[in-house]
Amino acid sequence: MALFFLLVGLETGASSSKASWRTAGMLASLSVLAGLGFTMSLFIAQLSFVPGPELAQSKAAILCASTLAAMVGMAMTRLVAIRQR
């Protein structure tokens, strides 16, 4: 994503005529929404910890982080969509 911002800023790249800062904003907000893919984190936590308080804490932390990623991603997507109007 950083490379995309750099290419848009330098106005280079194959699709620089189609890319804009609005596109970059939407890409950023969608990448935050990608933080919802927490099932792999739950799987790794299940493999890492024996059933007990550590596993419960890790599952709660993963769920909180995924909820936060969803809220931030939705807010960013809405903000970018409003600015595009």
C-alpha positions as CSV (number, residue, x, y, z in Angstrom):
1,M,0.0,0.0,0.0
2,A,2.9,2.3,0.7
3,L,4.2,1.7,-2.8
4,F,0.8,2.7,-4.2
5,F,0.9,6.0,-2.2
6,L,4.4,6.6,-3.5
7,L,3.5,5.9,-7.1
8,V,0.4,8.1,-7.0
9,G,2.5,10.9,-5.3
10,L,5.2,10.6,-8.0
11,E,2.6,10.3,-10.7
12,T,4.3,7.2,-12.2
13,G,3.2,3.7,-12.9
14,A,1.2,2.1,-15.6
15,S,-2.2,3.2,-14.3
16,S,-1.2,6.7,-12.9
17,S,-3.9,8.4,-15.1
18,K,-6.6,6.3,-13.4
19,A,-5.1,6.4,-9.9
20,S,-5.8,9.3,-7.6
21,W,-5.7,10.1,-3.9
22,R,-9.3,9.1,-3.7
23,T,-8.3,5.7,-5.0
24,A,-5.6,5.6,-2.4
25,G,-8.0,6.5,0.3
26,M,-10.4,3.7,-0.7
27,L,-7.5,1.3,-0.9
28,A,-6.4,2.3,2.6
29,S,-9.9,1.9,4.1
30,L,-10.4,-1.5,2.4
31,S,-7.0,-2.7,3.7
32,V,-8.1,-1.9,7.2
33,L,-11.3,-3.9,6.6
34,A,-9.0,-6.8,5.7
35,G,-8.1,-6.9,9.3
36,L,-11.3,-8.8,9.8
37,G,-9.7,-12.0,8.7
38,F,-9.2,-13.1,12.2
39,T,-10.0,-16.8,11.7
40,M,-6.3,-17.6,11.1
41,S,-5.4,-15.8,14.3
42,L,-8.0,-17.9,16.2
43,F,-6.6,-21.0,14.6
44,I,-3.0,-20.1,15.6
45,A,-4.1,-19.3,19.1
46,Q,-5.8,-22.6,19.4
47,L,-2.6,-24.3,18.4
48,S,-0.4,-22.2,20.6
49,F,-2.2,-22.4,23.9
50,V,-3.7,-25.2,26.0
51,P,-7.3,-24.7,27.0
52,G,-7.2,-22.3,29.9
53,P,-7.0,-18.6,30.7
54,E,-4.3,-17.8,28.1
55,L,-6.4,-19.2,25.3
56,A,-9.5,-17.3,26.5
57,Q,-7.5,-14.0,26.8
58,S,-6.1,-14.5,23.3
59,K,-9.5,-15.2,21.8
60,A,-11.0,-12.1,23.5
61,A,-8.1,-9.9,22.3
62,I,-8.5,-11.2,18.7
63,L,-12.2,-10.5,18.8
64,C,-11.7,-7.0,20.1
65,A,-9.0,-6.2,17.5
66,S,-11.2,-7.5,14.7
67,T,-14.1,-5.4,15.9
68,L,-11.9,-2.4,16.1
69,A,-10.6,-3.1,12.6
70,A,-14.2,-3.3,11.3
71,M,-15.2,-0.1,12.9
72,V,-12.2,1.8,11.7
73,G,-12.5,0.4,8.2
74,M,-16.1,1.2,7.9
75,A,-15.5,4.8,9.1
76,M,-12.6,5.3,6.7
77,T,-14.6,3.9,3.8
78,R,-17.6,6.2,4.6
79,L,-15.3,9.2,5.0
80,V,-13.6,8.5,1.6
81,A,-17.0,7.9,0.0
82,I,-18.3,11.2,1.4
83,R,-15.3,13.1,0.1
84,Q,-15.7,11.7,-3.4
85,R,-19.1,13.3,-3.7
